[in-house]
Amino acid sequence: MLLGYLSEQIEFKERRGDMQTEICGIATDSRKVKRGDLFVCYAGVNFDSHSRIDEAKKNGAAALVCEKFVETDLPLIIVENGREQVAKLARAFYGFPDKKLKLVGVTGTNGKTTTTHMLAEIFKAAGYKTGIIGTLGITYGEKVIAPELTTPDPVYLHSVFADMVSNGVQFVFMEVSAHALYFNKIDGLHFEAGIFTNCTQDHLDFFGSMKEYSECKKLLFKDGRCDYAVINSDDELGLELIRTLKNTVSYGIGNPADVFAVDIVEKLSGTTFVLNLMDELYEIKLYLPALYNVYNAMAAAACAHILGINTVTIAKGLKQLKKVAGRLEHVANYNGADIFVDFAHTPDGLEKSLQSLKKLCKGKLYCLFGCGGNRDKTKRPLMGAVAGKYADFCIITSDNPRYEEPFDIISEVEKGVKPFGKKYVTVTEREVATEYAIRLLEKGDILLVAGKGGEHYQDIMGIKHNYDDNTVIKKIIGD
């Protein structure tokens, strides 16, 4: 593909050199540049890739996109903001594959992963070929690609879209993180529908305040990016979106909504309820426990409905979903006790999971969890307080300590647990903590192992060590 054609797809300030240069790929990381690639530079939060132009050229870069003039013998395109142009360049390079797909974006602090999986099952039941992009990775057809980021970087994202098109995918359900919106990763994409699940405290280490975090969530719905908006009416930001957006469909239980649920019956084995879908009633059976999965199901049902799927098929699809990896997933029974693994890594997420299990627990409720290092420190005592309020016994341990000392993280979590006077222990090594917790279990008890969910690693001092809660639990109980 010619450099001149690519340059015409973006906003540039100046072009220098041969615009007839053939471009074989696009790269934003100098270490990954291949011969013939267009190397896009920008000043990031912690790093300026302009400093790696020599390395990119050595690796075979054929041309540059920069935010300033640089001395080079390579063709050069100067832009205001390199990061903002990457998605546009990637779309054009891969032939605008997103235009051949029907996209649904899901944003929110919690619930994105489960909602996308529910949608995929519904649309499969309707006979469509589907793809999922999110925290658990990328799946379509027979392909399963391991997760890296919730929303992939634009170059990789559009390469995946192109491959999805070649594999006959029709609908793609993708998680859209606040970081992805902030960094313009989805610029140029058009969504058949956008879903907003909720907005609660997370990522304040990056965004600084809930206001800034909330503003980023709104970006999914800006400038007609979504034909329809499916919004949680029981969320404060959701109510604001309902008031300000056009073509909205609301769902909720506490506040008036277009889609709502009644006669909800929760069990450890799943949940049943009557769904009122735009005044059409239908009994829904989920194999997923917890009230928040009723919300996820309402979001998926509302979205599917406005995209033309009938209620019978929606119910069938929801019933087909047996589990979502690491999302309040029942992984074992030991000594008559039930063990669940959940991704809950925010105060709100942990509270909702513990609330749901507390209602169904016949014995003691145990909670094993930790907080990530080099992330929002303010949520650590808050999560401790949630665990102290709902669990009968807490095991505080490590969860991706990264470059922080695990004991220091645990000490901050302790501050929230102590005021409740509940019994707890601190065990730095997560596997040891898990075995300790499991040996406490008796008939009727429930253990929630929270924070990592479907992750397959423990991030310690920049190294991702193999670690999986599900596997560790089964090893301990000899399953």
Summary of the structure (lengths in Angstrom):
residues: 479
radius of gyration: 23.6
end to end distance: 53.7
largest distance: 74.2
contacts: 1764
relative contact order: 0.09
helix: 38%
strand: 26%
